[in-house]
């Protein structure tokens, strides 16, 4: 589990470094590429900068938005994503690409 956590942190650090203009207070800010329809369990979204994220823990919530802004940050138990304009809880994610 520790190796996995270190791996995720390394990916997150690489993401932040490769997206320097999009950083804000240690968090990555970006935009979903196209329709956002909430979370279903293992939902995958592509971001406008080409990164691909996947929901890591089960949570169901429907919310539609077109290309919403997102904030990805390090939570106490891994990477989290906040979708701006959605009043639901933030969701655990992994970065696939």
N, CA and C of each residue as an Amber inpcrd file, in Angstrom:
protein
   291
   0.8250000  -1.1930000   0.0000000   0.0000000   0.0000000   0.0000000
   0.8730000   1.2620000   0.0000000   1.9810000   1.2170000   0.7520000
   2.8770000   2.3720000   0.7790000   3.4660000   2.6640000  -0.5910000
   3.8440000   1.5970000  -1.2950000   4.4010000   1.7800000  -2.6340000
   3.3750000   2.4260000  -3.5460000   2.1390000   1.9890000  -3.4460000
   1.0670000   2.5650000  -4.2590000   0.8970000   4.0420000  -3.9270000
   0.8880000   4.3770000  -2.6340000   0.7200000   5.7670000  -2.2090000
   1.8690000   6.6270000  -2.7370000   3.0990000   6.1220000  -2.6560000
   4.2480000   6.8590000  -3.1820000   4.1340000   7.0370000  -4.6910000
   3.6580000   5.9850000  -5.3630000   3.4650000   6.0460000  -6.8100000
   2.4610000   7.1410000  -7.1700000   1.3500000   7.1770000  -6.4530000
   0.3170000   8.1890000  -6.7170000   0.8680000   9.5830000  -6.4450000
   1.6260000   9.7400000  -5.3630000   2.2210000  11.0450000  -5.0730000
   3.1880000  11.4660000  -6.1690000   3.9670000  10.5130000  -6.6870000
   4.9020000  10.8260000  -7.7640000   4.1540000  11.2740000  -9.0140000
   3.0650000  10.5950000  -9.3260000   2.2650000  10.9820000 -10.4910000
   1.6680000  12.3690000 -10.2800000   1.1520000  12.5950000  -9.0720000
   0.5550000  13.8980000  -8.7700000   1.6040000  14.9990000  -8.8870000
   2.8020000  14.7630000  -8.3790000   3.8670000  15.7520000  -8.4720000
   4.2190000  16.0200000  -9.9320000   4.2960000  14.9570000 -10.7340000
   4.5920000  15.1230000 -12.1570000   3.4910000  15.9160000 -12.8510000
   2.2610000  15.6470000 -12.4760000   1.1290000  16.3810000 -13.0460000
   1.2350000  17.8610000 -12.7050000   1.5490000  18.1650000 -11.4700000
   1.6760000  19.5640000 -11.0600000   2.8190000  20.2460000 -11.7930000
   3.9450000  19.5630000 -11.9150000   5.1000000  20.1630000 -12.5650000
   4.8740000  20.3630000 -14.0540000   4.1270000  19.4440000 -14.6720000
   3.8840000  19.5730000 -16.1070000   2.7940000  20.5710000 -16.4200000
   2.0910000  21.0340000 -15.3900000   0.9780000  21.9570000 -15.5860000
   1.1630000  23.2130000 -14.7470000   2.3650000  23.7150000 -14.6930000
   2.6770000  24.8360000 -13.8120000   1.7230000  26.0130000 -13.9220000
   1.2920000  26.4460000 -15.1200000   0.3880000  27.5930000 -15.1750000
  -0.9660000  27.3220000 -14.5290000  -1.3480000  26.0440000 -14.3900000
  -2.6700000  25.7220000 -13.8700000  -2.6720000  25.4720000 -12.3640000
  -1.5400000  25.6510000 -11.6900000  -1.4710000  25.3820000 -10.2510000
  -2.0200000  26.5460000  -9.4520000  -2.5610000  26.2000000  -8.2830000
  -3.0190000  27.2190000  -7.3450000  -2.9330000  26.6340000  -5.9460000
  -2.0550000  27.1830000  -5.1190000  -1.9140000  26.7280000  -3.7340000
  -1.6920000  25.2260000  -3.6130000  -0.8500000  24.6500000  -4.4340000
  -0.5380000  23.2300000  -4.3410000  -1.5780000  22.3180000  -4.9400000
  -2.6270000  22.8470000  -5.5060000  -3.6630000  22.0440000  -6.1400000
  -3.6010000  22.2570000  -7.6460000  -4.0450000  21.2620000  -8.3860000
  -4.1050000  21.3490000  -9.8390000  -5.5070000  21.8000000 -10.2280000
  -5.5890000  22.7960000 -11.0590000  -6.8880000  23.2160000 -11.5640000
  -6.9370000  22.9380000 -13.0540000  -8.0650000  22.4660000 -13.5090000
  -8.2230000  22.1380000 -14.9130000  -9.6830000  22.1530000 -15.2940000
  -9.9850000  21.4570000 -16.3930000 -11.3370000  21.4590000 -16.9420000
 -11.6100000  20.0930000 -17.5460000 -12.7960000  19.5650000 -17.3040000
 -13.1880000  18.3090000 -17.9300000 -13.4640000  18.5640000 -19.4040000
 -13.0060000  17.6730000 -20.2430000 -13.1700000  17.7940000 -21.6900000
 -14.5330000  17.2330000 -22.0860000 -15.5130000  18.0990000 -22.1940000
 -16.8490000  17.6650000 -22.6150000 -17.8290000  17.5330000 -21.4700000
 -18.7620000  16.5900000 -21.6330000 -19.8520000  16.4220000 -20.6700000
 -19.3960000  15.7870000 -19.3610000 -19.8660000  16.3340000 -18.2630000
 -19.6930000  15.7400000 -16.9370000 -21.0780000  15.2840000 -16.4970000
 -21.1960000  14.0180000 -16.1390000 -22.4960000  13.4750000 -15.7460000
 -22.4570000  12.8640000 -14.3510000 -21.5170000  13.3030000 -13.5310000
 -21.4440000  12.8150000 -12.1650000 -20.5720000  11.5840000 -12.0370000
 -20.8520000  10.7950000 -10.9930000 -20.0220000   9.6520000 -10.6320000
 -20.8610000   8.3900000 -10.5320000 -20.3260000   7.2780000 -11.0530000
 -21.0680000   6.0220000 -11.0340000 -20.3150000   4.8830000 -10.3650000
 -19.0660000   5.0540000 -10.0240000 -18.3180000   3.9780000  -9.3830000
 -16.8910000   3.8950000  -9.8700000 -16.7060000   3.7630000 -11.1760000
 -15.3630000   3.7310000 -11.7700000 -15.2980000   4.7090000 -12.9430000
 -16.0090000   5.8010000 -12.8160000 -16.1380000   6.7850000 -13.8840000
 -14.7740000   7.3240000 -14.3170000 -14.6200000   7.4920000 -15.6180000
 -13.3790000   8.0120000 -16.1890000 -13.7010000   9.2990000 -16.9520000
 -12.8420000  10.3160000 -16.7440000 -12.9830000  11.5680000 -17.4780000
 -11.6350000  11.9850000 -18.0370000 -11.6760000  12.6170000 -19.2030000
 -10.4900000  13.2080000 -19.8040000 -10.5280000  14.6990000 -19.4830000
  -9.3730000  15.2430000 -19.1460000  -9.2650000  16.6750000 -18.9020000
  -8.7960000  17.3690000 -20.1710000  -9.0350000  18.6560000 -20.2570000
  -8.6850000  19.4240000 -21.4590000  -7.1990000  19.3550000 -21.7920000
  -6.3400000  19.1640000 -20.7810000  -4.9020000  19.1170000 -21.0400000
  -4.4170000  17.7190000 -21.4230000  -5.3510000  16.7580000 -21.5640000
  -4.9990000  15.4110000 -21.9940000  -4.8850000  14.3910000 -20.8750000
  -4.8340000  14.8250000 -19.6280000  -4.7890000  13.8750000 -18.5200000
  -6.1060000  13.1140000 -18.4320000  -6.0180000  11.8900000 -17.9390000
  -7.2080000  11.0580000 -17.7680000  -7.2700000  10.6470000 -16.3050000
  -8.4350000  10.8460000 -15.6910000  -8.6120000  10.4960000 -14.2810000
  -9.7270000   9.4630000 -14.1580000  -9.6480000   8.6530000 -13.1060000
 -10.6770000   7.6500000 -12.8520000 -11.0760000   7.7000000 -11.3890000
 -12.3520000   7.5710000 -11.1590000 -12.8890000   7.4970000  -9.8100000
 -12.2980000   6.2730000  -9.1160000 -11.8020000   6.4470000  -7.8860000
 -11.1030000   5.3660000  -7.1930000 -11.9660000   4.6260000  -6.1710000
 -12.9290000   5.2870000  -5.5790000 -13.8070000   4.6630000  -4.5880000
 -15.2550000   4.8430000  -5.0270000 -16.0890000   3.8700000  -4.7100000
 -17.4800000   3.9420000  -5.1490000 -18.2200000   5.1090000  -4.4990000
 -18.8970000   5.8410000  -5.3230000 -19.8080000   6.9070000  -4.8950000
 -20.6920000   7.1980000  -6.0960000 -22.0070000   7.2530000  -5.8860000
 -22.9090000   7.5790000  -6.9840000 -23.5080000   8.9600000  -6.7510000
 -23.4500000   9.7650000  -7.7930000 -24.0680000  11.0950000  -7.7510000
 -24.2300000  11.5740000  -9.1860000 -25.4250000  12.0320000  -9.5530000
 -25.6370000  12.5720000 -10.8920000 -25.6350000  14.0890000 -10.8280000
 -24.8750000  14.6690000 -11.7170000 -24.8520000  16.1310000 -11.8800000
 -24.3530000  16.3910000 -13.2960000 -25.1160000  17.1120000 -14.0840000
 -24.6880000  17.4070000 -15.4450000 -24.0670000  18.7990000 -15.5130000
 -22.9610000  18.8740000 -16.2130000 -22.3290000  20.1600000 -16.5250000
 -21.4830000  19.9550000 -17.7780000 -21.3540000  20.9940000 -18.5690000
 -20.5050000  20.9140000 -19.7540000 -19.1500000  21.5440000 -19.4430000
 -18.1060000  20.7580000 -19.5640000 -16.7210000  21.1830000 -19.3410000
 -16.5270000  21.9820000 -18.0460000 -16.9300000  21.4090000 -16.9140000
 -16.7670000  22.1540000 -15.6620000 -15.2980000  22.2490000 -15.2390000
 -14.9860000  23.2930000 -14.5020000 -13.6680000  23.4280000 -13.8970000
 -13.5480000  22.4230000 -12.7650000 -12.3420000  21.9100000 -12.5580000
 -12.0900000  20.9610000 -11.4750000 -10.8530000  21.3900000 -10.7080000
 -10.7930000  20.9610000  -9.4640000  -9.6180000  21.1530000  -8.6250000
  -9.2200000  19.7780000  -8.1170000  -7.9860000  19.3760000  -8.3820000
  -7.4560000  18.0950000  -7.9040000  -6.4390000  18.4190000  -6.8180000
  -6.6000000  17.7750000  -5.6760000  -5.7300000  18.0780000  -4.5460000
  -5.4350000  16.8040000  -3.7550000  -4.3980000  16.8880000  -2.9390000
  -4.0120000  15.7600000  -2.0930000  -4.8500000  15.7960000  -0.8210000
  -5.7030000  14.8010000  -0.6460000  -6.4860000  14.6700000   0.5700000
  -5.7470000  13.7980000   1.5650000  -6.3460000  13.5530000   2.6990000
  -5.6880000  12.7560000   3.7320000  -5.5360000  11.2900000   3.3270000
  -6.3550000  10.8210000   2.3690000  -6.2860000   9.4230000   1.9520000
  -6.0620000   9.2660000   0.4530000  -5.4760000  10.2550000  -0.1780000
  -5.1860000  10.1550000  -1.5960000  -5.6770000  11.3680000  -2.3640000
  -5.6180000  11.2610000  -3.6750000  -6.0390000  12.3670000  -4.5390000
  -7.5550000  12.5200000  -4.5200000  -7.9850000  13.7640000  -4.5020000
  -9.4120000  14.0890000  -4.4980000  -9.6810000  15.0520000  -5.6520000
 -10.9240000  15.0310000  -6.1190000 -11.3210000  15.9870000  -7.1550000
 -12.5790000  16.7140000  -6.6940000 -12.5710000  18.0100000  -6.9250000
 -13.7430000  18.8460000  -6.6500000 -14.2110000  19.3990000  -7.9910000
 -15.4690000  19.1950000  -8.3050000 -16.0420000  19.7140000  -9.5430000
 -16.7850000  20.9950000  -9.1980000 -16.3120000  22.1120000  -9.7370000
 -16.9340000  23.3950000  -9.4260000 -18.3740000  23.4300000  -9.9280000
 -19.2470000  23.9530000  -9.0940000 -20.6610000  24.0380000  -9.4400000
 -21.4590000  22.8320000  -8.9830000 -20.7780000  21.7920000  -8.5120000
 -21.4500000  20.5940000  -8.0080000 -21.3400000  20.6260000  -6.4870000
 -22.4800000  20.5900000  -5.8150000 -22.4740000  20.7080000  -4.3540000
 -22.3080000  19.3670000  -3.6460000 -22.0190000  18.3110000  -4.3850000
 -21.8130000  16.9960000  -3.7930000 -20.4040000  16.9090000  -3.2110000
 -20.1420000  15.8230000  -2.5010000 -18.8170000  15.6120000  -1.8940000
 -17.7460000  15.4540000  -2.9480000 -16.5100000  15.7730000  -2.5880000
 -15.3740000  15.5330000  -3.4650000 -15.1420000  14.0320000  -3.5450000
 -14.5250000  13.5900000  -4.6350000 -14.4090000  12.1570000  -4.9250000
 -12.9250000  11.7630000  -5.0150000 -12.5910000  10.5930000  -4.4930000
 -11.2410000  10.0340000  -4.6150000 -11.0100000   9.6300000  -6.0720000
  -9.8150000   9.9320000  -6.5760000  -9.4710000   9.5950000  -7.9630000
  -8.0670000   9.0100000  -8.0510000  -7.7820000   8.4170000  -9.1980000
  -6.4140000   8.0680000  -9.5990000  -6.2010000   8.6980000 -10.9660000
  -4.9610000   8.9990000 -11.2490000  -4.6150000   9.5720000 -12.5510000
  -4.1200000   8.4390000 -13.4310000  -4.8100000   8.2010000 -14.5380000
  -4.4490000   7.1200000 -15.4570000  -3.3960000   7.5680000 -16.4640000
  -3.4470000   8.8370000 -16.8120000  -2.5020000   9.3770000 -17.8160000
  -2.2690000  10.8480000 -17.5340000
